[in-house]
Amino acid sequence: MSDIEAAGEIEDRERRRFKAFVWVHTEDGAHSYLTAVAERQVKVLWMAEGFEQLSDSAKLEKVQERIREHYKTTGGKYVGFGAILSYNYSDTLDTSIGFDVDANVIEKQGGRFLLPEVSMELR
């Protein structure tokens, strides 16, 4: 199997596993392995069961509701990560939509946005 075929298989697997999510952008990011793990847990908002079956307009409405609810619940900040600056909704593996903290669309034709990887190197 060539490298190109292997990469294609990996991409196909990622497409099958993909679930829509919202990423929370904050003032500060992770500074250690432990905060990187925590960041991935607290800054990803998963959508409710059945979300995929909604129409595109209903999905957009649910995402906006989720963002408004999240911003209100957190008071607009995360301890250790600072103020929430914006949100990014990844609706497919290839597309995303940017939102401000009031859930207004600020970037409609965003490209691929993947979750940050967390890894650790042992020496």
N, C-alpha and C positions, 0 to 999 in steps of 0.2 A: 504494500500500500504506500502510495506516495505521500509526501508531506501535504500536498494540496488536498488529496482525498481525505486524509486524517483531519485536517482543519475543517473540511466540509462536514464530516461526521460530527465533530465537536459542535459546530454551529447548529446543525440540525437538532442535536440533543438539547442544546440551550434553548432553542425555539420551542421545543415541546415542553420543557420545564418552566418556561417563563410565566411569571405571574405579575400582573400590574402592581405597581407600588408608587408611593410618594416618598421622595427623599427630602429631608429637612436640611437646608443650608444654614449654617451658623457662622458667627464671627471667627470661631476657632475650631480647629480639628483635633485629631488625636495626637498625643505626644509620646505615647508608649503602646506596647502591645496590649496591655489591659484596657487602656482607654479606647484603642481601636476596636476591640471586641465590644466594649460598651457602646461605642458610637454606632456600630452596626445594629445593635439591639434597640437603641432609643431613637435613632434618626430615620428609621424605615417605618413608614405607615403602610400596612397591608390593607387591602380593601376587603369588605365583608363577603361572605359566601354568596354566590349568585351574581356577583358584580359583572362577570364576563358576559352574562346573558342580557344585560341591559343595552338599550340603544346608545349610540355615541353621545347624544345630548343628555340622556339620563346619567351616563357615566360621568360626564363633565360636571353635572350638578352634584352628584355624590362626592366627587373629588373636592369640589369647592366647599361643600358642607363639612367634609372631613378636615380640611385645612382650617376653616374657621373654628371648628370645635377644638382642634389641637392647639391652635394659637391661644385661644381663650384658656384652655385647661393648663397650659404650661406658663401662662403669663408672658409669653413671648421670649422665653429664654430657657436654656438648659444649664444647670450647674456644671462647670467644667468646660463648657463649649460656648458660652456667651449667648448673646442675643440671636434670635432667629431672624435671618435676613430674607429668605425666600424659600420656595418649595419647587420641586421638580417632579412632575408626574410622568412616569414611563408607562405608556399605554401598550407599546409593543417593544420588541427587542431593538427596533430600528428608529423609533420616534419617541419624542417626549414633548411636554408642554411645561413652560415655566410660569409660575404664579408668584405674585407678591404676597405679603403677609395678610392681606385682606381678601385673598383668593381671587384676585383679578388676574386674567391672563396677561402675561408680559412678553411671552415668547411662544408663539403658536407652532412654529415649524422647527422645533428643536430636533437635533439628530439623536443618535444613539447615546443613552445615558445608562451606564452600568453601575451596579453597587461597587463600592471600593472593596478590594480584596484585603483580607487580613491573613498575614502569614508570619511565621517566626523562623528565624535561622538559628540553629544550635551550633555552637562552636566548641 
